[in-house]
Amino acid sequence: MVRGRQHRFRYRAKNYIGWGPFSENSAVLAATVPVPPGRPLYKSFTGDSLNVIIQPTLDHGGSTIIKYELWVDEGNDYTSAFSKVALY
């Protein structure tokens, strides 16, 4: 199997009389979930805007990354909840 490639499968059964027909084809993408990206890094703070550098994941799991989410905890004591602030 080749990671990141779609593979097709089919199978059939055999008894004492002989082989039966093949099943319908099934396609499976040989991939896993991506590893976590690197942590966001501080870039700058200007006025009311905090700029961070988003590091892409180093291992996409065999399938192209189609979306990232950025979440932020705006609290000051690490007890508030995270909320989604961006999709890209």
ABEGO torsion letter per residue (X at the ends): XBBGBBBBBBBBBBBAAEBBBBBBBBBBBBBBBBBBBBBBBBABBBEABBBBBBBBBABAGGBBBABBBBBBBABAAGABBBBBABBX
